[in-house]
Amino acid sequence: MASPTGGKAKPLKAPKKKTTDDADDSDDARQKEIARKQKKELEEMKAKASGKGPLNTGTQGIKKSGKK
């Protein structure tokens, strides 16, 4: 005979675990701070490098000396 509810009974879900490990949080914050500083330095270097023109545009070709 079938039960009145029918189908399988669903298993109970375990409650989510909360992590209270402060060391992980401080490590993550430290890593994010380091990444933020590196990104800022990279942007500054890009800005400084973009101010100058290209060293060789390719239109000059090979220059020959005046000596024969």
Distance bins in CASP14 RR format, pairs under 12 A and 6 or more apart:
PFRMAT RR
TARGET T0000
AUTHOR 0000-0000-0000
RMODE 2
METHOD distances of the structure
MODEL  1
3 9 0 0 0 0 1 0 0 0 0 0 0
19 25 0 0 0 0 1 0 0 0 0 0 0
19 28 0 0 0 0 0 1 0 0 0 0 0
21 27 0 0 0 0 1 0 0 0 0 0 0
21 28 0 0 0 0 0 1 0 0 0 0 0
22 28 0 0 0 0 0 1 0 0 0 0 0
22 29 0 0 0 0 0 1 0 0 0 0 0
23 29 0 0 0 0 0 1 0 0 0 0 0
23 30 0 0 0 0 0 1 0 0 0 0 0
24 30 0 0 0 0 0 1 0 0 0 0 0
24 31 0 0 0 0 0 1 0 0 0 0 0
25 31 0 0 0 0 0 1 0 0 0 0 0
25 32 0 0 0 0 0 1 0 0 0 0 0
26 32 0 0 0 0 0 1 0 0 0 0 0
26 33 0 0 0 0 0 1 0 0 0 0 0
27 33 0 0 0 0 0 1 0 0 0 0 0
27 34 0 0 0 0 0 1 0 0 0 0 0
28 34 0 0 0 0 0 1 0 0 0 0 0
28 35 0 0 0 0 0 1 0 0 0 0 0
29 35 0 0 0 0 0 1 0 0 0 0 0
29 36 0 0 0 0 0 1 0 0 0 0 0
30 36 0 0 0 0 0 1 0 0 0 0 0
30 37 0 0 0 0 0 1 0 0 0 0 0
31 37 0 0 0 0 0 1 0 0 0 0 0
31 38 0 0 0 0 0 1 0 0 0 0 0
32 38 0 0 0 0 0 1 0 0 0 0 0
32 39 0 0 0 0 0 1 0 0 0 0 0
33 39 0 0 0 0 0 1 0 0 0 0 0
33 40 0 0 0 0 0 1 0 0 0 0 0
34 40 0 0 0 0 0 1 0 0 0 0 0
34 41 0 0 0 0 0 1 0 0 0 0 0
35 41 0 0 0 0 0 1 0 0 0 0 0
35 42 0 0 0 0 0 1 0 0 0 0 0
36 42 0 0 0 0 0 1 0 0 0 0 0
36 43 0 0 0 0 0 1 0 0 0 0 0
37 43 0 0 0 0 0 1 0 0 0 0 0
37 44 0 0 0 0 0 1 0 0 0 0 0
38 44 0 0 0 0 0 1 0 0 0 0 0
38 45 0 0 0 0 0 1 0 0 0 0 0
39 45 0 0 0 0 0 1 0 0 0 0 0
39 46 0 0 0 0 0 1 0 0 0 0 0
40 46 0 0 0 0 0 1 0 0 0 0 0
40 47 0 0 0 0 0 1 0 0 0 0 0
41 47 0 0 0 0 0 1 0 0 0 0 0
41 48 0 0 0 0 0 1 0 0 0 0 0
42 48 0 0 0 0 0 1 0 0 0 0 0
42 49 0 0 0 0 0 1 0 0 0 0 0
43 49 0 0 0 0 0 1 0 0 0 0 0
43 50 0 0 0 0 0 1 0 0 0 0 0
44 50 0 0 0 0 0 1 0 0 0 0 0
45 51 0 0 0 0 0 1 0 0 0 0 0
46 52 0 0 0 0 0 1 0 0 0 0 0
49 55 0 0 0 0 0 1 0 0 0 0 0
54 60 0 0 0 0 0 1 0 0 0 0 0
56 62 0 0 0 0 0 1 0 0 0 0 0
56 63 0 0 0 0 0 1 0 0 0 0 0
END
